[in-house]
Amino acid sequence: MHRGKGMKFVGDSRVSAERKPNIPKDYSEYPGKTEAFWPNFLLKEWLVGSVFLIGYLCLTVAHPSPLERVADPTDTGYIPLPDWYFLFLYQLLKYTYASGPYNVIGAIVIPGIAFGALLLAPFIDKGPHRRPTKRPFATGFMLLAVAATIYLTWESAVAVDWEAREAQGKIVAEVEIDKEAEGYKIYQENGCINCHGDNLQGGAAPALVDTGLTPEEVADIAVNGKAPGMPAGLFKGTDEDLQKLAEFISGLKAE
């Protein structure tokens, strides 16, 4: 190179033109901050996922899903209720502007906006920070979603009569009902069939088969009612009719 005459470049045949495969970075300079995705990070993810999966399977075996009796399309007193993780949507559909003629708003529009906002949050807030205080947009979205879900789930849960809910879907053993018996006719005449079903299998009220109650206890409930769903004064027959009804119900035993 001569001063004032510019620069001259000379090729070196010792430099290979063949591309080399990518060499993994050396992460030893950043201990605890980052690591190779394969196999270090992915292996940890698999291990954590396996622990949760095994735990979930153990809970499934120990506490199997509860089953209800066979669906009866003629039972107009049955109150359908979704699983607990959909209770917040179930509660949302009870409000004025999310049900009835506005059902599309409650079923599609509002959930669509909510879940869409959660999906877009990482793209809107692209900050590199991990602290929630330094990512107010994403943190605010998540806190709002969690608070709304917990509130709606709680409002729905406290409004449900869980005892009646369990009773209406309870599997009961079938028993042959003598519909010609005097006790059954009195059962029909007093309107008991409307809530307890034509086979006393239950519906809007608990089943009356194999209750374990004595005739005296049955008679007391028929006259004085039973909280929370059965008011007093529903039985309108004579004392003799009451005795026959009580003996008929208490005598129903599952086979």
Number of C-alpha atoms within 10 A of each C-alpha: 8 7 6 6 7 7 9 7 6 6 6 7 7 6 7 8 7 6 6 7 6 6 6 7 8 9 12 10 8 9 8 8 8 11 15 12 10 8 9 10 12 11 12 12 10 10 11 10 12 12 10 11 12 11 11 12 11 12 11 11 9 9 9 9 8 7 9 13 12 9 9 9 7 7 14 11 15 18 13 9 11 10 8 11 10 14 20 20 18 19 20 21 19 14 13 12 14 19 15 13 9 14 16 14 16 22 16 11 13 15 14 13 11 13 12 11 16 15 11 11 17 12 10 11 13 11 12 8 9 8 9 11 11 12 15 12 16 21 16 14 14 15 11 11 15 11 11 13 18 12 13 17 20 14 14 18 15 9 9 12 11 11 11 17 18 12 18 23 23 19 15 16 12 14 15 10 14 13 13 8 13 14 20 21 14 19 25 15 13 14 14 18 18 18 20 21 20 16 17 23 24 25 25 20 22 22 21 20 22 17 15 14 15 14 18 14 12 22 22 15 18 22 16 14 17 12 9 9 12 14 13 13 11 15 20 14 14 9 10 9 17 23 16 19 24 23 18 20 23 20 16 18 15 12 8
